[in-house]
Structures are given as structure tokens and as C-alpha cells.
Amino acid sequence: MLLFLFGCGIIAETKFYNNITVLDSVDKGNFKAEILQYNSLTGSKNPSLARNLYYIQKAGMSLKQVKITLNDSGVIVEPGALYFQKGNITCDANIGGVGGLAKKMLKNKLTNESAFNPLYKGTGEVFLEPSFSHFLPVTLDNGSIIVDKGIFYCSESTLEVGVASQKNITAGLFGGEGWFQTKISGTGTCILESPVPMGEILKYNLDNERLQVDGNFAILRSDTVKFSVERSGRGIAGKLTSGEGLLQTFEGTGAVWLAPTQQVYHFIAGGSVSSLAAAPYNRNNPA
């Protein structure tokens, strides 16, 4: 609550979050992560800007922000993501000595993740920059996940963000993910910057099963799930009859998250809705 004292001596009270909805949250006592959504943006006094805001709202887009509450704990964030903070919080460069420096530089080269992620620790609140992105909280319990390059946003300081290499040649050459991806390990909560909203993500838990995907829209998998690339049919005849080429293949036991609408958004951004309905698109290079 905020208190305002007017000239007449009357104290008025207003809520700070009256235009904000908490889309998702993870509360572990000493570390709390919240995904905030601004329900509307109505502060413009410029008619041209107001028109743009109107269409943004009609399109279903909303401004979001990640809020982290620390209680004698820490959060690792992407450089430049801090918006403001309140409380007894200090910032650490989080280099980790000469060996740590070399590892971070290597991670930066291989995964498109920042080499130096600031560590904010103490007790208080940390607000990261608002954006129209989509944010996904993921909690690990002594486990590891492998995620797309560049989607790591922030994490509890108890987690380690490193590099995972592809285990076979076909996955590295034809998998669409490159030879290296981002690996997040340990116990704690991380926030990922998703290409699509949570409601458009399909979450599969494989139980010694196989999942095959015609495209590059798997954004997360457990490190216990084997990733490879296979032909959809055997030989030329199989390829001609199936109409498909190479399939991303996930085998084993663990989680796989898919974002099927991701490539549709890429296609619409480069063309139009009418062309999407009229013609097929290249799944491996949607843009």
C-alpha cells in the first residue's frame, strides 16, 4: 500500500498492484519468483501512441515483468535485465576466478548466453525489465535440463548454467540446434524467456518412449532424454511416400516441451495470414 498526504490533511490509500495480475509464481520461502502482467497500458497522452496501444491490447499482447523476492538468498540474471531493486541487496560480478572466467567465456561462444551474469544477493525485491516476452518458471530438484540457446533469463543462485554438447554427429549437423545448447543443473528455480505463451506449450513426460518432431520447436528436455536425428522413412521410397525429411527424435524417460506455434509466428512475421493458409512453409527455416 502507498500513502499520499494531501494539502487538506486527509490521508488517501491506494493499491500498488491494482493493474497487475500474477500470471505464475514459485515461492520457496527464501526465494520467490513471480511473473507479473500489466493488464492495460492507458497512460499515454499522445493520440498516435494511444492508437498503437489500443491495437496491442486488441491483439492480446500484454506487458510482463519478472519480480524476484529474496530472503538471504541470491538470483543470477542476464546482464542489463535489472530494472530496479529494493532492500539490502548487493551485486556480485559472479566471475568465479580464472577457471570460472574461462568457462563463462566458452559458454558465451557456444550457446549465445552471456558470459557474465550478475548475481544479486541479500534480502529484498528485484524487478527485471518489463517486456512483451513470455516467461516460464521451471523448478529443478537435483536434476538437469537442456534448453534452446538464448532463452535463459534468470535463476536462483543455487543452479549452475553451463553447456551441453550433442552426443552424435547427426544431431549436431542436422538437428537445427547446433553442436551446443544451454544446460541448467542443480536444485532451484529458473525463469526461461519462451518464444510462445505457456498455454501454447505441450509438455510431454516420456516413460521409456520415443517422440519424433518434424521441425525445430522443442524448447526444453531433461538431460536423461537422448536427442538424435532420423529419417522419417527408410531410403528414397520412404521419403517420397511420407512426404517428410529428417525428424528430431527424443528417446528415453524424462520431460520434453514443445512449442508447435513458434514456427507459425515466424512465418506470419515474414509473410501474412493469407499466405500461411495458401502455401506450406519450410519447417527447418520458417523465417
SERO-4910 file (N, C-alpha, C, O; in steps of 0.05 Angstrom, whole numbers):
BEGIN
 pado doro    nc1    nc2    nc3   cac1   cac2   cac3    cc1    cc2    cc3    oc1    oc2    oc3
  Met    A     16    -24      0      0      0      0     17     25      0     39     26     13
  Leu    A      9     46    -14     22     71    -15      5     92     -2    -19     93     -7
  Leu    A     16    110     15      1    130     28      8    157     16     31    164     11
  Phe    A    -13    174     11     -9    200      0    -22    221     19    -44    217     27
  Leu    A     -7    242     25    -17    263     43    -24    287     26     -6    300     14
  Phe    A    -49    295     26    -58    318     11    -57    343     28    -55    341     52
  Gly    A    -60    366     15    -58    392     29    -79    396     50    -74    411     69
  Cys    A   -102    382     47   -123    386     67   -119    369     92   -134    370    111
  Gly    A    -97    353     92    -91    337    115   -104    309    115   -101    294    134
  Ile    A   -118    302     93   -131    276     92   -112    256     79    -99    262     59
  Ile    A   -110    233     91    -92    212     80   -108    193     63   -127    181     73
  Ala    A   -100    190     37   -113    171     19    -95    147     15    -71    149     17
  Glu    A   -108    124     10    -93     99      7    -99     87    -20   -122     87    -29
  Thr    A    -79     75    -33    -84     62    -59    -67     37    -61    -47     35    -47
  Lys    A    -76     18    -77    -62     -7    -81    -41     -4   -103    -46      8   -124
  Phe    A    -17    -15    -98      4    -14   -118     -2    -33   -141      6    -27   -164
  Tyr    A    -15    -56   -136    -19    -76   -156    -47    -76   -168    -56    -97   -178
  Asn    A    -61    -53   -169    -88    -53   -178    -90    -57   -208   -112    -63   -218
  Asn    A    -68    -55   -223    -69    -60   -252    -51    -84   -259    -44    -87   -283
  Ile    A    -44   -100   -240    -24   -121   -244    -36   -148   -236    -48   -150   -214
  Thr    A    -32   -168   -253    -40   -195   -247    -15   -213   -244      3   -210   -260
  Val    A    -15   -231   -225      7   -250   -223      0   -274   -240    -18   -290   -232
  Leu    A     14   -278   -262      8   -300   -280     17   -326   -269      4   -347   -273
  Asp    A     40   -326   -256     51   -351   -245     71   -343   -223     82   -321   -223
  Ser    A     75   -362   -204     94   -356   -183    105   -382   -171     92   -403   -172
  Val    A    129   -380   -160    141   -402   -146    152   -390   -120    168   -372   -120
  Asp    A    142   -400    -97    150   -390    -71    164   -412    -55    151   -431    -47
  Lys    A    190   -408    -50    205   -428    -35    214   -418     -7    231   -429      6
  Gly    A    201   -396      2    208   -385     28    230   -364     26    225   -340     30
  Asn    A    254   -373     20    276   -354     18    280   -343    -11    296   -325    -15
  Phe    A    264   -354    -29    266   -345    -57    238   -347    -70    226   -368    -70
  Lys    A    228   -325    -80    202   -324    -93    204   -311   -120    214   -289   -123
  Ala    A    194   -325   -140    194   -314   -168    165   -310   -176    148   -328   -174
  Glu    A    159   -287   -187    132   -281   -197    133   -270   -225    150   -253   -232
  Ile    A    114   -279   -242    111   -268   -269     88   -248   -268     65   -257   -265
  Leu    A     93   -223   -270     72   -202   -268     63   -194   -296     79   -193   -315
  Gln    A     37   -189   -298     26   -179   -323     11   -153   -318     -6   -151   -301
  Tyr    A     18   -132   -334      3   -107   -333    -22   -110   -350    -20   -114   -374
  Asn    A    -45   -108   -337    -70   -114   -351    -76    -94   -373    -88   -102   -394
  Ser    A    -68    -69   -371    -73    -50   -392    -52    -27   -390    -41    -22   -368
  Leu    A    -47    -15   -412    -29      8   -413    -45     32   -423    -51     34   -447
  Thr    A    -53     50   -405    -71     71   -412    -60     99   -405    -75    119   -404
  Gly    A    -34    100   -401    -22    125   -391    -14    145   -413     -4    167   -407
  Ser    A    -18    137   -438     -8    155   -460    -26    180   -463    -51    178   -461
  Lys    A    -14    202   -468    -29    227   -475    -24    234   -504    -33    255   -513
  Asn    A    -10    216   -519     -5    221   -547    -25    204   -563    -25    179   -561
  Pro    A    -42    216   -580    -62    201   -595    -50    179   -613    -62    157   -614
  Ser    A    -28    184   -625    -15    164   -642     -6    140   -626    -11    117   -634
  Leu    A      7    145   -603     15    123   -586     -9    108   -574     -8     84   -572
  Ala    A    -30    123   -567    -54    111   -556    -66     92   -576    -77     71   -569
  Arg    A    -65     99   -602    -76     81   -623    -60     55   -624    -72     33   -626
  Asn    A    -34     57   -622    -17     33   -622    -23     16   -598    -24     -9   -600
  Leu    A    -26     29   -575    -32     14   -551    -59     -1   -553    -62    -23   -543
  Tyr    A    -78     12   -566   -104      0   -570   -102    -25   -586   -113    -46   -578
  Tyr    A    -87    -25   -608    -84    -48   -625    -68    -70   -611    -73    -94   -614
  Ile    A    -48    -62   -595    -33    -81   -580    -51    -97   -561    -49   -121   -558
  Gln    A    -68    -82   -547    -86    -95   -528   -106   -112   -542   -112   -134   -533
  Lys    A   -117   -103   -565   -136   -119   -580   -124   -144   -591   -137   -164   -595
  Ala    A    -97   -143   -596    -83   -167   -606    -77   -187   -584    -67   -209   -589
  Gly    A    -83   -180   -559    -79   -198   -537    -51   -196   -525    -43   -213   -509
  Met    A    -35   -177   -534     -8   -174   -523     -9   -159   -496    -26   -141   -492
  Ser    A      8   -167   -478      9   -154   -452     37   -151   -442     54   -168   -447
  Leu    A     42   -129   -428     69   -124   -418     73   -141   -393     55   -143   -376
  Lys    A     96   -154   -391    101   -172   -369    128   -164   -355    144   -150   -367
  Gln    A    131   -173   -331    155   -167   -315    160   -189   -295    141   -200   -283
  Val    A    185   -196   -291    193   -216   -271    201   -202   -245    218   -184   -245
  Lys    A    189   -210   -224    196   -200   -197    207   -222   -180    196   -244   -178
  Ile    A    230   -217   -168    243   -237   -151    244   -226   -122    254   -203   -118
  Thr    A    235   -241   -103    237   -233    -75    257   -251    -61    255   -275    -61
  Leu    A    278   -238    -50    300   -253    -37    298   -250     -7    291   -229      4
  Asn    A    304   -272      7    306   -273     36    332   -286     43    333   -311     48
  Asp    A    353   -271     44    380   -281     49    387   -302     28    396   -324     34
  Ser    A    382   -296      3    387   -314    -20    397   -298    -44    403   -274    -41
  Gly    A    399   -310    -67    410   -297    -90    397   -304   -116    384   -326   -118
  Val    A    399   -286   -136    388   -291   -162    409   -283   -183    421   -262   -181
  Ile    A    413   -301   -203    430   -295   -226    413   -286   -249    394   -299   -256
  Val    A    421   -263   -261    404   -252   -283    421   -246   -307    445   -244   -306
  Glu    A    407   -243   -330    421   -234   -354    431   -205   -351    417   -189   -339
  Pro    A    455   -199   -361    465   -172   -359    446   -151   -371    435   -155   -393
  Gly    A    442   -129   -357    424   -108   -366    395   -113   -361    378    -96   -367
  Ala    A    388   -136   -349    359   -142   -344    348   -129   -319    324   -126   -317
  Leu    A    366   -119   -301    356   -107   -277    341    -81   -283    351    -64   -299
  Tyr    A    318    -77   -271    302    -53   -275    303    -35   -250    310    -12   -251
  Phe    A    297    -47   -227    302    -34   -201    302    -54   -179    292    -77   -182
  Gln    A    312    -47   -156    313    -65   -133    308    -49   -108    312    -25   -106
  Lys    A    298    -63    -87    292    -50    -61    301    -69    -39    296    -93    -40
  Gly    A    315    -59    -19    323    -75      4    353    -75      7    367    -59     -5
  Asn    A    363    -94     23    391    -97     28    403   -117      8    406   -141     15
  Ile    A    408   -108    -16    417   -126    -37    443   -116    -49    446    -92    -54
  Thr    A    462   -134    -53    488   -127    -65    491   -142    -91    478   -162    -96
  Cys    A    508   -131   -109    513   -143   -135    541   -154   -136    560   -140   -129
  Asp    A    543   -179   -146    569   -192   -149    573   -197   -179    555   -206   -192
  Ala    A    597   -192   -189    603   -197   -217    601   -227   -224    597   -233   -248
  Asn    A    603   -245   -204    599   -273   -208    618   -285   -229    609   -301   -246
  Ile    A    644   -277   -228    663   -288   -247    673   -315   -239    676   -333   -256
  Gly    A    680   -319   -214    688   -346   -205    717   -352   -210    723   -376   -215
  Gly    A    735   -333   -208    763   -338   -212    771   -343   -240    755   -340   -259
  Val    A    797   -349   -245    808   -353   -272    794   -376   -286    787   -374   -310
  Gly    A    790   -398   -272    777   -422   -284    748   -415   -291    739   -423   -312
  Gly    A    735   -402   -273    707   -394   -278    705   -375   -301    686   -377   -317
  Leu    A    724   -357   -304    724   -338   -326    726   -353   -353    712   -346   -372
  Ala    A    744   -372   -354    748   -387   -379    722   -403   -386    715   -404   -409
  Lys    A    709   -415   -366    685   -430   -371    663   -412   -381    648   -419   -399
  Lys    A    661   -388   -369    639   -369   -377    644   -359   -405    625   -355   -421
  Met    A    669   -354   -413    675   -344   -440    668   -366   -460    658   -361   -482
  Leu    A    674   -391   -453    668   -414   -471    638   -416   -474    628   -421   -496
  Lys    A    623   -414   -452    593   -416   -453    582   -394   -471    564   -400   -487
  Asn    A    593   -370   -469    584   -348   -485    587   -354   -515    570   -348   -531
  Lys    A    610   -365   -522    616   -371   -550    598   -394   -561    590   -393   -584
  Leu    A    592   -414   -544    579   -437   -554    549   -436   -553    535   -450   -569
  Thr    A    537   -421   -535    508   -422   -530    494   -396   -534    469   -395   -530
  Asn    A    507   -374   -540    495   -348   -543    485   -337   -516    470   -317   -516
  Glu    A    492   -350   -494    486   -339   -468    508   -320   -459    531   -323   -468
  Ser    A    501   -301   -442    520   -281   -434    543   -294   -418    538   -313   -403
  Ala    A    567   -283   -421    590   -294   -407    589   -288   -377    596   -304   -360
  Phe    A    579   -264   -370    579   -255   -342    551   -248   -334    540   -228   -343
  Asn    A    539   -264   -317    513   -260   -307    514   -249   -278    524   -263   -261
  Pro    A    506   -224   -274    507   -213   -247    492   -229   -226    471   -240   -232
  Leu    A    503   -230   -202    490   -244   -180    481   -223   -160    497   -209   -148
  Tyr    A    454   -221   -155    443   -203   -135    436   -220   -111    421   -240   -113
  Lys    A    446   -212    -88    442   -229    -64    436   -211    -40    445   -188    -38
  Gly    A    420   -222    -21    413   -207      3    383   -212      9    373   -233      4
  Thr    A    371   -191     19    342   -192     26    328   -168     14    336   -145     20
  Gly    A    308   -172     -2    293   -151    -14    279   -160    -40    274   -184    -43
  Glu    A    273   -141    -57    259   -146    -82    275   -137   -106    288   -116   -106
  Val    A    276   -154   -127    289   -148   -152    269   -149   -174    256   -170   -179
  Phe    A    266   -127   -189    248   -126   -212    265   -125   -237    283   -108   -240
  Leu    A    259   -143   -256    273   -143   -282    258   -127   -302    234   -121   -298
  Glu    A    270   -122   -325    259   -104   -345    232   -114   -355    230   -138   -362
  Pro    A    212    -97   -357    186   -105   -369    189   -108   -399    204    -94   -412
  Ser    A    174   -128   -410    175   -132   -439    149   -147   -447    134   -156   -430
  Phe    A    146   -151   -473    123   -166   -484    130   -195   -487    115   -210   -500
  Ser    A    152   -204   -476    160   -232   -478    142   -250   -461    125   -241   -446
  His    A    147   -276   -463    133   -296   -447    154   -310   -429    175   -317   -438
  Phe    A    147   -313   -404    166   -323   -384    155   -349   -371    132   -351   -364
  Leu    A    173   -369   -369    166   -395   -358    182   -401   -334    207   -403   -336
  Pro    A    171   -404   -310    186   -413   -287    189   -444   -287    169   -458   -292
  Val    A    213   -453   -282    219   -482   -282    234   -488   -256    254   -475   -250
  Thr    A    225   -508   -241    238   -515   -216    251   -542   -218    238   -562   -227
  Leu    A    277   -544   -211    292   -569   -213    297   -579   -184    302   -564   -166
  Asp    A    297   -605   -182    303   -618   -157    326   -638   -162    322   -661   -168
  Asn    A    350   -628   -159    374   -644   -164    373   -657   -192    378   -681   -195
  Gly    A    366   -641   -211    364   -651   -239    377   -632   -258    390   -612   -251
  Ser    A    374   -638   -284    386   -622   -306    367   -621   -329    354   -640   -336
  Ile    A    366   -597   -341    350   -594   -366    368   -581   -387    387   -567   -381
  Ile    A    361   -586   -412    376   -575   -435    355   -558   -450    334   -567   -457
  Val    A    362   -532   -454    343   -514   -466    355   -500   -491    379   -501   -495
  Asp    A    337   -488   -506    346   -474   -530    366   -451   -523    366   -440   -502
  Lys    A    383   -445   -542    402   -424   -539    388   -397   -534    369   -391   -548
  Gly    A    398   -382   -515    388   -354   -512    363   -351   -496    354   -328   -493
  Ile    A    350   -373   -486    324   -369   -472    328   -368   -442    308   -363   -428
  Phe    A    352   -372   -432    356   -369   -403    353   -339   -396    364   -322   -409
  Tyr    A    337   -334   -374    332   -306   -367    343   -300   -339    357   -280   -335
  Cys    A    337   -317   -319    348   -313   -293    344   -339   -277    329   -357   -286
  Ser    A    358   -342   -255    355   -366   -239    364   -362   -210    378   -343   -204
  Glu    A    354   -379   -193    363   -380   -166    393   -385   -166    403   -400   -183
  Ser    A    408   -374   -147    437   -376   -148    447   -404   -142    470   -410   -145
  Thr    A    429   -422   -133    436   -450   -127    439   -466   -153    448   -489   -152
  Leu    A    430   -456   -175    432   -470   -201    457   -463   -216    468   -441   -213
  Glu    A    467   -482   -232    490   -477   -249    481   -477   -278    467   -495   -287
  Val    A    490   -456   -293    483   -454   -321    509   -459   -337    528   -445   -335
  Gly    A    508   -481   -353    531   -489   -368    525   -497   -396    507   -486   -408
  Val    A    541   -515   -407    540   -523   -436    535   -553   -438    547   -569   -424
  Ala    A    517   -560   -456    513   -588   -464    519   -592   -493    511   -576   -510
  Ser    A    535   -612   -499    543   -617   -527    526   -640   -538    517   -658   -523
  Gln    A    521   -639   -564    506   -661   -577    522   -687   -576    546   -687   -578
  Lys    A    508   -709   -573    521   -735   -568    528   -750   -594    544   -768   -594
  Asn    A    516   -741   -616    522   -755   -641    524   -735   -664    515   -712   -662
  Ile    A    536   -744   -686    542   -726   -709    517   -716   -722    515   -692   -729
  Thr    A    497   -733   -726    472   -725   -740    457   -703   -725    446   -685   -737
  Ala    A    457   -705   -698    443   -685   -682    457   -658   -685    444   -637   -686
  Gly    A    484   -658   -685    499   -634   -688    496   -621   -715    495   -597   -718
  Leu    A    496   -638   -736    496   -628   -763    468   -621   -773    464   -601   -787
  Phe    A    448   -637   -766    421   -635   -778    399   -630   -758    376   -628   -765
  Gly    A    406   -627   -732    385   -625   -712    373   -597   -710    352   -594   -698
  Gly    A    386   -577   -722    375   -550   -721    382   -535   -695    375   -512   -692
  Glu    A    396   -548   -677    403   -536   -651    432   -529   -649    441   -516   -630
  Gly    A    448   -537   -670    477   -533   -668    490   -554   -651    476   -573   -642
  Trp    A    515   -551   -647    530   -572   -632    528   -568   -602    532   -587   -587
  Phe    A    520   -544   -593    519   -539   -564    493   -525   -556    482   -509   -571
  Gln    A    483   -532   -533    459   -519   -521    464   -512   -492    485   -519   -481
  Thr    A    445   -498   -480    448   -489   -453    438   -511   -434    416   -522   -438
  Lys    A    454   -517   -413    447   -537   -393    444   -524   -366    462   -510   -358
  Ile    A    422   -529   -353    417   -517   -326    414   -541   -307    398   -559   -311
  Ser    A    430   -540   -285    432   -563   -267    430   -555   -238    438   -532   -231
  Gly    A    421   -573   -221    421   -569   -192    393   -569   -181    375   -582   -192
  Thr    A    390   -555   -159    364   -553   -145    357   -523   -142    372   -508   -131
  Gly    A    335   -516   -153    326   -488   -152    307   -481   -174    299   -499   -189
  Thr    A    301   -455   -177    282   -446   -197    296   -428   -217    312   -411   -210
  Cys    A    289   -432   -242    299   -414   -264    276   -403   -279    254   -415   -279
  Ile    A    280   -381   -293    260   -369   -310    271   -369   -339    293   -359   -344
  Leu    A    255   -380   -357    262   -381   -385    245   -361   -401    222   -357   -395
  Glu    A    257   -348   -421    243   -330   -438    233   -345   -462    248   -351   -481
  Ser    A    208   -352   -462    196   -371   -481    188   -356   -507    181   -333   -506
  Pro    A    190   -370   -530    181   -358   -555    150   -357   -557    140   -342   -574
  Val    A    136   -372   -540    106   -373   -541     96   -373   -513    111   -378   -494
  Pro    A     70   -366   -508     59   -367   -481     58   -395   -470     59   -415   -485
  Met    A     57   -397   -443     55   -423   -430     32   -440   -441     34   -464   -443
  Gly    A      9   -426   -447    -14   -441   -456    -11   -453   -483    -28   -469   -491
  Glu    A     10   -447   -498     15   -459   -524     38   -479   -524     47   -487   -545
  Ile    A     47   -487   -500     68   -506   -498     57   -534   -491     40   -536   -472
  Leu    A     65   -554   -505     57   -581   -499     79   -594   -483    102   -595   -491
  Lys    A     72   -604   -459     92   -616   -441     88   -647   -441     67   -657   -433
  Tyr    A    108   -661   -450    107   -690   -451    126   -701   -430    149   -692   -427
  Asn    A    118   -721   -416    135   -737   -398    138   -764   -409    120   -781   -407
  Leu    A    161   -769   -422    166   -795   -434    173   -816   -414    187   -811   -395
  Asp    A    162   -840   -417    167   -863   -400    179   -885   -417    165   -903   -426
  Asn    A    205   -884   -421    219   -903   -439    205   -903   -466    200   -924   -477
  Glu    A    200   -879   -477    185   -876   -502    201   -860   -522    223   -850   -516
  Arg    A    189   -858   -546    202   -842   -567    182   -821   -577    158   -825   -580
  Leu    A    193   -797   -581    177   -774   -592    193   -763   -615    216   -757   -613
  Gln    A    180   -761   -638    192   -751   -663    178   -725   -672    154   -724   -673
  Val    A    194   -705   -679    184   -679   -686    195   -671   -713    219   -672   -718
  Asp    A    176   -662   -731    184   -653   -757    187   -622   -756    169   -608   -764
  Gly    A    210   -613   -746    214   -584   -743    232   -579   -720    241   -597   -706
  Asn    A    237   -553   -715    256   -545   -694    240   -529   -673    245   -504   -670
  Phe    A    222   -542   -658    206   -527   -638    205   -541   -611    187   -536   -596
  Ala    A    224   -559   -606    227   -569   -579    245   -550   -563    269   -546   -571
  Ile    A    235   -538   -542    250   -517   -528    263   -527   -503    281   -513   -492
  Leu    A    256   -550   -493    267   -560   -468    265   -590   -467    246   -602   -477
  Arg    A    286   -603   -455    284   -632   -450    301   -638   -425    321   -624   -419
  Ser    A    294   -659   -412    311   -670   -390    336   -680   -402    337   -690   -424
  Asp    A    358   -678   -387    384   -689   -398    384   -719   -398    402   -731   -410
  Thr    A    364   -732   -387    361   -761   -388    349   -770   -414    348   -794   -420
  Val    A    339   -751   -430    326   -758   -456    347   -756   -478    360   -735   -481
  Lys    A    351   -777   -493    370   -777   -515    359   -762   -539    336   -766   -547
  Phe    A    376   -745   -551    368   -730   -575    384   -739   -599    408   -740   -598
  Ser    A    370   -744   -621    383   -752   -646    366   -743   -669    344   -732   -665
  Val    A    375   -748   -693    360   -741   -718    358   -766   -735    378   -780   -739
  Glu    A    334   -772   -744    329   -795   -760    313   -788   -785    298   -768   -785
  Arg    A    316   -805   -806    299   -802   -829    271   -812   -823    268   -831   -808
  Ser    A    251   -799   -834    224   -807   -828    217   -833   -842    199   -848   -832
  Gly    A    230   -840   -864    226   -865   -878    252   -877   -886    272   -863   -887
  Arg    A    253   -903   -891    278   -916   -898    282   -913   -929    266   -922   -945
  Gly    A    304   -901   -936    311   -899   -964    295   -878   -978    279   -864   -966
  Ile    A    299   -876  -1005    285   -857  -1021    256   -862  -1022    240   -843  -1021
  Ala    A    247   -887  -1024    219   -893  -1026    204   -884  -1001    182   -873  -1003
  Gly    A    216   -888   -978    203   -880   -953    199   -850   -952    179   -840   -943
  Lys    A    220   -835   -961    218   -806   -960    197   -795   -979    182   -777   -973
  Leu    A    195   -808  -1003    175   -799  -1023    147   -805  -1013    129   -788  -1017
  Thr    A    142   -828  -1001    115   -834   -992    106   -819   -967     83   -813   -964
  Ser    A    125   -814   -950    117   -800   -925    115   -770   -929    100   -756   -914
  Gly    A    130   -759   -948    129   -730   -953    146   -714   -932    145   -690   -932
  Glu    A    160   -728   -915    176   -715   -895    206   -721   -899    213   -738   -914
  Gly    A    223   -706   -885    251   -710   -887    263   -720   -861    259   -743   -854
  Leu    A    278   -703   -847    292   -711   -822    274   -704   -798    262   -683   -797
  Leu    A    274   -721   -779    258   -717   -755    275   -715   -730    293   -731   -726
  Gln    A    271   -695   -713    284   -694   -687    271   -716   -670    247   -719   -669
  Thr    A    289   -732   -658    280   -756   -644    289   -754   -615    312   -750   -609
  Phe    A    269   -758   -597    274   -757   -568    267   -785   -556    245   -794   -560
  Glu    A    286   -797   -543    281   -824   -532    290   -826   -503    310   -814   -495
  Gly    A    275   -842   -488    282   -847   -460    260   -839   -441    236   -841   -447
  Thr    A    268   -831   -417    250   -824   -396    256   -795   -386    279   -790   -378
  Gly    A    236   -778   -387    241   -750   -378    222   -732   -393    204   -741   -408
  Ala    A    226   -706   -388    207   -686   -399    217   -675   -426    241   -673   -431
  Val    A    198   -669   -444    204   -655   -469    181   -634   -472    158   -641   -472
  Trp    A    189   -609   -476    170   -587   -480    171   -578   -509    192   -573   -520
  Leu    A    148   -577   -522    146   -569   -550    130   -543   -552    111   -538   -537
  Ala    A    139   -526   -571    125   -501   -577    116   -502   -606    128   -489   -623
  Pro    A     94   -516   -612     86   -520   -640     79   -495   -655     82   -494   -679
  Thr    A     69   -474   -641     61   -450   -655     84   -431   -661     80   -411   -675
  Gln    A    108   -437   -651    131   -419   -654    136   -414   -683    141   -391   -691
  Gln    A    137   -435   -700    144   -431   -728    122   -417   -743    127   -404   -763
  Val    A     97   -420   -734     75   -406   -747     78   -375   -744     74   -360   -762
  Tyr    A     87   -367   -719     92   -339   -714    114   -328   -732    113   -306   -742
  His    A    135   -344   -735    157   -336   -752    147   -332   -781    155   -313   -794
  Phe    A    131   -350   -790    121   -349   -818    103   -324   -821    106   -310   -841
  Ile    A     85   -319   -803     67   -296   -805     84   -270   -804     77   -251   -818
  Ala    A    105   -269   -787    121   -245   -786    135   -239   -812    140   -216   -819
  Gly    A    141   -260   -827    155   -257   -853    136   -256   -877    145   -250   -899
  Gly    A    110   -261   -872     91   -261   -894     64   -250   -886     62   -227   -878
  Ser    A     44   -267   -887     17   -258   -880      1   -282   -873      8   -305   -878
  Val    A    -22   -277   -861    -40   -299   -854    -51   -313   -879    -54   -337   -879
  Ser    A    -56   -298   -900    -67   -309   -924    -46   -328   -937    -54   -349   -948
  Ser    A    -20   -320   -937      0   -337   -949      4   -362   -932     12   -383   -943
  Leu    A      0   -360   -906      2   -384   -889    -19   -404   -896    -13   -428   -896
  Ala    A    -43   -395   -903    -64   -414   -910    -60   -425   -938    -70   -447   -944
  Ala    A    -47   -409   -955    -45   -417   -983    -22   -435   -990    -23   -450  -1009
  Ala    A      0   -435   -973     24   -450   -981     37   -462   -957     36   -450   -935
  Pro    A     50   -485   -960     65   -497   -938     90   -481   -933     99   -465   -951
  Tyr    A    102   -484   -910    127   -469   -904    149   -488   -897    145   -511   -891
  Asn    A    174   -478   -899    197   -493   -894    201   -496   -863    207   -476   -850
  Arg    A    197   -519   -853    197   -523   -824    224   -518   -811    226   -508   -788
  Asn    A    245   -524   -826    272   -521   -815    282   -492   -818    303   -486   -806
  Asn    A    269   -475   -833    277   -448   -836    252   -431   -840    248   -419   -861
  Pro    A    235   -429   -819    209   -416   -822    210   -387   -829    192   -376   -842
  Ala    A    232   -373   -821    233   -344   -827    242   -339   -855    244   -316   -864
***
